[in-house]
């Protein structure tokens, strides 16, 4: 699984004019599911997201995790992260999981996140989403499991 995480001051997802997910300080994570991904990879990604040290401590060093600051986690499905862009001028999505498998694993990630973290919001799988954020830093990392 792929998680493109961005440290944010706030972020929200809008679908058809309705805000379906929003957080204040925390992480906005675009989630891509690849062929061969499974529940174990989803759970490993979640552990990394919750424990990855991207927030500043008192010395302004990135030593604090999402857990440490008790921040929000906004998970947004984005199949295009699994694109192969090595050749040509159009992406290939052969490495992306089929939609039903991608949705199942994204839902698993969200379900597990809600069990272990108090502030979880999401986008909507398969929807045309507008994602807004105030990137803090900017700080952006690509995580893969």
C-alpha positions as CSV (number, residue, x, y, z in Angstrom):
1,X,0.0,0.0,0.0
2,X,1.0,3.6,-0.6
3,X,0.4,6.5,1.7
4,X,1.3,10.0,0.6
5,X,1.1,11.9,3.9
6,X,1.0,15.6,4.2
7,X,1.3,17.4,7.5
8,X,-1.6,19.9,7.6
9,X,-3.0,22.6,9.8
10,X,-6.4,21.6,8.4
11,X,-7.9,19.6,5.6
12,X,-11.3,18.6,4.2
13,X,-12.9,16.5,1.5
14,X,-16.0,17.7,-0.3
15,X,-18.2,15.4,-2.5
16,X,-21.1,17.0,-4.4
17,X,-21.0,20.1,-2.3
18,X,-21.1,18.2,1.0
19,X,-18.1,18.0,3.4
20,X,-17.7,14.3,4.0
21,X,-14.5,14.5,6.1
22,X,-12.5,17.2,7.8
23,X,-9.7,17.5,10.4
24,X,-7.7,20.2,12.1
25,X,-4.0,19.8,12.8
26,X,-2.8,16.4,11.7
27,X,-2.2,14.3,8.6
28,X,-3.9,14.2,5.3
29,X,-3.0,10.8,3.7
30,X,-3.8,9.9,0.1
31,X,-4.0,6.1,0.0
32,X,-3.2,3.9,-3.0
33,X,-3.8,0.2,-3.1
34,X,-1.7,-2.0,-5.3
35,X,-2.2,-5.5,-6.6
36,X,-1.0,-8.0,-4.0
37,X,-1.7,-5.7,-1.1
38,X,-3.5,-7.3,1.9
39,X,-4.7,-6.6,5.4
40,X,-1.3,-7.0,6.9
41,X,0.1,-4.3,4.6
42,X,-2.8,-2.0,5.4
43,X,-2.2,-2.5,9.2
44,X,1.6,-1.8,8.7
45,X,0.8,1.4,6.8
46,X,-1.5,2.5,9.6
47,X,1.2,1.8,12.2
48,X,3.7,3.9,10.2
49,X,1.2,6.7,9.8
50,X,0.4,6.9,13.5
51,X,4.0,6.7,14.5
52,X,5.9,8.6,11.8
53,X,7.6,11.6,13.4
54,X,6.7,14.6,11.3
55,X,5.6,17.2,13.9
56,X,8.0,19.6,15.6
57,X,9.0,19.2,19.2
58,X,10.1,22.1,21.5
59,X,13.4,22.4,19.6
60,X,11.5,22.6,16.3
61,X,12.8,19.1,15.2
62,X,10.5,16.6,13.6
63,X,10.4,14.3,16.6
64,X,6.6,14.0,17.3
65,X,4.1,11.6,15.7
66,X,0.4,11.9,15.1
67,X,-0.2,9.9,18.3
68,X,2.1,12.3,20.3
69,X,0.2,15.4,19.2
70,X,-3.3,13.7,19.3
71,X,-3.9,15.0,15.8
72,X,-6.5,14.3,13.1
73,X,-6.1,11.7,10.4
74,X,-7.8,12.2,7.1
75,X,-7.6,9.1,4.8
76,X,-8.5,9.7,1.2
77,X,-8.5,6.9,-1.4
78,X,-6.5,7.7,-4.5
79,X,-5.9,4.9,-7.0
80,X,-3.7,7.0,-9.2
81,X,-0.9,6.7,-6.7
82,X,-0.4,3.2,-8.0
83,X,0.2,4.4,-11.6
84,X,3.2,3.4,-13.6
85,X,4.6,6.6,-15.1
86,X,7.9,5.3,-16.4
87,X,7.1,5.3,-20.1
88,X,5.1,7.5,-22.5
89,X,2.8,10.4,-21.7
90,X,-0.1,8.5,-20.2
91,X,-0.1,6.6,-16.9
92,X,-0.8,2.8,-16.8
93,X,-2.8,1.5,-13.9
94,X,-2.0,-2.2,-14.2
95,X,-0.3,-2.2,-10.8
96,X,-3.4,-0.8,-9.1
97,X,-5.7,-3.1,-7.3
98,X,-9.0,-3.8,-8.9
99,X,-11.7,-1.4,-7.6
100,X,-13.5,-3.9,-5.4
101,X,-10.2,-5.1,-3.8
102,X,-9.0,-1.5,-3.4
103,X,-12.2,-0.5,-1.7
104,X,-12.1,-3.5,0.6
105,X,-8.6,-2.8,1.8
106,X,-9.2,1.0,2.1
107,X,-12.2,0.2,4.3
108,X,-10.1,-2.2,6.4
109,X,-7.5,0.6,6.9
110,X,-10.2,3.0,8.0
111,X,-11.9,0.5,10.3
112,X,-8.6,-0.3,12.0
113,X,-7.7,3.4,12.2
114,X,-11.0,4.2,14.0
115,X,-10.3,1.5,16.5
116,X,-6.9,2.8,17.5
117,X,-7.1,6.5,16.9
118,X,-9.7,9.0,18.2
119,X,-9.9,11.4,15.3
120,X,-10.3,9.8,11.9
121,X,-12.1,11.2,8.9
122,X,-12.2,9.9,5.3
123,X,-12.9,10.7,1.7
124,X,-15.3,8.5,-0.3
125,X,-14.1,5.7,-2.4
126,X,-14.8,6.1,-6.1
127,X,-16.3,9.6,-5.7
128,X,-15.3,12.8,-7.4
129,X,-13.7,14.5,-4.5
130,X,-12.4,18.0,-3.9
131,X,-9.6,18.0,-1.3
132,X,-8.6,21.2,0.4
133,X,-5.7,21.6,2.8
134,X,-3.4,24.0,4.4
135,X,-0.1,22.2,4.2
136,X,2.1,22.8,7.2
137,X,5.7,23.2,6.2
138,X,5.2,21.9,3.6
139,X,6.0,18.4,4.9
140,X,5.1,15.5,2.6
141,X,6.3,11.9,2.7
142,X,5.7,8.9,0.5
143,X,5.3,5.7,2.5
144,X,5.0,2.2,1.1
145,X,4.4,-1.2,2.7
